[in-house]
Amino acid sequence: MKLLLLRANPRKNGFTRRLTDLFVKGVREAGAALVERDLAALDIKQCLGCYSCWITSPGKCILKDDMPAILADILDADIVVCATPLNAFTVSSHLKNVLDRTLPLTQSRFEQSPKGTVRNALRFPEKWPKKIASIVVGAFKGDENFAAVRAMFSLYANAMSMELCGEIIRPESYLLQFSLAKPLTVKAIEAAYVKAGYELATLGGISPDTQRRAAAELSPDVSYFKKYSNIYWEHAVAMGEQSRDLDLLSRNVMSDVRILMQEMARSVDPVATAHLKTVLQFDFPDKQYSVHIAVDHGACAFTEGKAETPNLTVTVDSGVWAQVFMRQISVRDALVSRKIMLAGDKFLFARLDRYFPPPVM
Ligand SMILES: Cc1cc2nc3c(=O)[nH]c(=O)nc-3n(C[C@H](O)[C@H](O)[C@H](O)COP(=O)(O)O)c2cc1C
């Protein structure tokens, strides 16, 4: 099985790159032959729509660039994998250029496909059968965001007599940065990309289960998605050029107390808090930000701002709290050095770890 991977992501440290690297890991584990092409690094001009490749130079484009090598790669491959960011609800312009420029692989004769649609006959049918698979990574949440790109791949596959043998769609790409929030889900998503590569290389297709796992939702609803995305971009804008270091950006986002506190509230243990009714307030003077968490017999409500009568008030700078949260400094040290100040029922503070257990990593 020969695989051709067309990488169509211009950003070299973005999510398409990262997830496609995991897919490649799976292909390599399977020991399959893999050719990779970085489309953004190649000179591939836009189709002129002149039909020279049908009329005056059959099978050859008149443009002089790197496309003939890509056409040769496609002819040589059993499966073409297109990895692309979702841009304007479809593939990146780098991939769109390449798909347009595959016109020389077809000829001017029209025929009917097994699906009943009209298409152009293949110019090199002896090089077929072939399959195509897609890896599409987008930032937004919701299936409708990917409807056009799914339809495009389905129509293109049919037009080129290729079997569409796998579609790995990743929504909410930026939420992958919040790996502390859902560490197990992020790990399962990453594992699904490796498995997708392995399956494609060994079975010639990606199972529906693996596709579903790769597309697992990270945010429970739209308001959560918006809140986290807005915080992400707030940090990116504040960091300016430095935000190109995605690991640094991720660390800054993850130590944002708005996220830490929301995640803490989400991690409430209903059993440990089954008999508890209390209000915990957290004040972050450096950010002039307060939140309170109301625990009521296993349920938990998170509200921004101060509570009327909190049972415990924790006052701490946001940076110190982030370090405590990530187990980089001990609570005891922070208390002794008075970096954390408590008012009210201090016993509650001692039990925070039980009430809000850290995520299983
Ligand atoms: C020009 C442009 C258009 C985009 N259009 C969409 C879009 O229509 N839908 C979407 O979910 N994300 C869109 N995005 C966001 C990307 O899909 C997102 O950054 C994703 O992580 C893939 O890019 P990356 O590999 O560079 O990270 C767009 C990004 C750019 C730069």
The ligand as a MOL file (V3000), in Angstrom:
LIG
                    3D

  0  0  0     0  0            999 V3000
M  V30 BEGIN CTAB
M  V30 COUNTS 31 33 0 0 0
M  V30 BEGIN ATOM
M  V30 1 C -7.9020 32.3940 6.5820 0
M  V30 2 C -8.4790 31.5050 7.6310 0
M  V30 3 C -9.7760 31.0490 7.5030 0
M  V30 4 C -10.3250 30.2030 8.4730 0
M  V30 5 N -11.6160 29.7670 8.3340 0
M  V30 6 C -12.1360 28.9100 9.2500 0
M  V30 7 C -13.4490 28.3790 9.0960 0
M  V30 8 O -14.1580 28.6420 8.1370 0
M  V30 9 N -13.9150 27.5390 10.0490 0
M  V30 10 C -13.1510 27.1750 11.1340 0
M  V30 11 O -13.6060 26.3760 11.9600 0
M  V30 12 N -11.8930 27.6460 11.3040 0
M  V30 13 C -11.3760 28.4980 10.3980 0
M  V30 14 N -10.0880 28.9720 10.5440 0
M  V30 15 C -9.2750 28.5170 11.6960 0
M  V30 16 C -8.3860 27.3330 11.3570 0
M  V30 17 O -9.1320 26.2870 10.8000 0
M  V30 18 C -7.6850 26.8880 12.6380 0
M  V30 19 O -6.6310 27.7730 12.9220 0
M  V30 20 C -7.2260 25.4370 12.6930 0
M  V30 21 O -6.5390 25.2260 13.9120 0
M  V30 22 C -6.3440 24.9730 11.5420 0
M  V30 23 O -5.2320 25.7840 11.3530 0
M  V30 24 P -3.7650 25.4540 11.9390 0
M  V30 25 O -3.3540 24.1340 11.3840 0
M  V30 26 O -2.9090 26.5630 11.4480 0
M  V30 27 O -3.8940 25.4160 13.4160 0
M  V30 28 C -9.5320 29.8140 9.5850 0
M  V30 29 C -8.2170 30.2700 9.6990 0
M  V30 30 C -7.6920 31.0960 8.7410 0
M  V30 31 C -6.2620 31.5680 8.8970 0
M  V30 END ATOM
M  V30 BEGIN BOND
M  V30 1 1 1 2
M  V30 2 1 2 3
M  V30 3 2 2 30
M  V30 4 2 3 4
M  V30 5 1 4 5
M  V30 6 1 4 28
M  V30 7 2 5 6
M  V30 8 1 6 7
M  V30 9 1 6 13
M  V30 10 2 7 8
M  V30 11 1 7 9
M  V30 12 1 9 10
M  V30 13 2 10 11
M  V30 14 1 10 12
M  V30 15 2 12 13
M  V30 16 1 13 14
M  V30 17 1 14 15
M  V30 18 1 14 28
M  V30 19 1 15 16
M  V30 20 1 16 17
M  V30 21 1 16 18
M  V30 22 1 18 19
M  V30 23 1 18 20
M  V30 24 1 20 21
M  V30 25 1 20 22
M  V30 26 1 22 23
M  V30 27 1 23 24
M  V30 28 2 24 25
M  V30 29 1 24 26
M  V30 30 1 24 27
M  V30 31 2 28 29
M  V30 32 1 29 30
M  V30 33 1 30 31
M  V30 END BOND
M  V30 END CTAB
M  END
